[in-house]
Amino acid sequence: MGPLPLLNLKGIDWVIVGGESGPGARKIELSWVTDIRDQCNAWGVPFFFKQWGSVNKKRTGRELEGRTWDEMPQLPSPPQQTSLLFVA
């Protein structure tokens, strides 16, 4: 694990970031997460921060810089129903 500078997010609909959890979980760095979030913002890609992780993930929570990040991609709109009138 480590930083991911200069991500190419072209064609990416959604980025989900989260630290490892459970025995042997490695630490995730704040700078890694904020850098990915900032890149998502620059590309206009929704960013979802799942968790900080660790052995006790409930204790570490999922807030990043004072808030949760729950952005999701927009679902495509269903086709509009069209009414037609044929006059002969």
N, C-alpha and C positions, 0 to 999 in steps of 0.2 A: 504494500500500500504506500501511496505517496501522492504528491501533487500531480495534477493533470493540466498543465498549462496548454493554452492554444488548442482547445477542443474544436473540432469541426462539427458543428451541430446542424449543418445543412441537412434537411430531410428528417431531423429528429423531432418527434412530437412531444416528448416528455422525458424529463430527467428525474430520477429518484435516487437520493443519496442517503446512506445510512451506515453507521459503524457496525462492526462485527459484534455479536453477542455470544455468550456462553463460555465454557472453559477454553482458555487459550486465546480469547479475543484480543486482538491488537488495538492499540489506541488510534483514534482518528484525530487529526489536528484541526483546530478551528480554521486555520488559514486554508487548508485544503477545501473545506466545505464552503467557506465564503467565496473562494476563488471560482469554484464551479457555479455557485449561485450567481455571481456577478457575470460570468460568461453566459449563463442562461438568459439573464436579463438583457444582455447586449444582443443576443440572437433572437429574443422574443420567444424563448422556449419555456414552458411552465416548469417550475422547480418544486419538488416535493422533498422535504427533509424528514426521513422516517425516524431516525434515532441516533443518539450518540453511541449507543452500544455499551459494551463492557460485560463483565460477568454479571452485574446487577443492572440491567438496562432500565428497569423501572425507576431506579434511583437517579440515573443520569438524565432521563427525560428526552424531550425532543425539541426544546426551544433553541432557536438560533438567534442570537443578538436580540433577545427579549420578546420574541414572538415565534409562533409556529408557521411553517411554510407548507401550505397544503394546496398549492396550485395544481390544477389538472387541465389537460387539454380539452378544448371545446369539442363536443360531439358534433358531427355533421348534422345540419338541419335536415329533417325529412323533406322530401319533395313536396312542394305546395300542390294541393289538390286544385285542379283547374276545372271550372265549369264551362262547358261549351254550349252554344246555341246555334243550331244549324237552321237556316231559313232557306226553303227551296221555292 
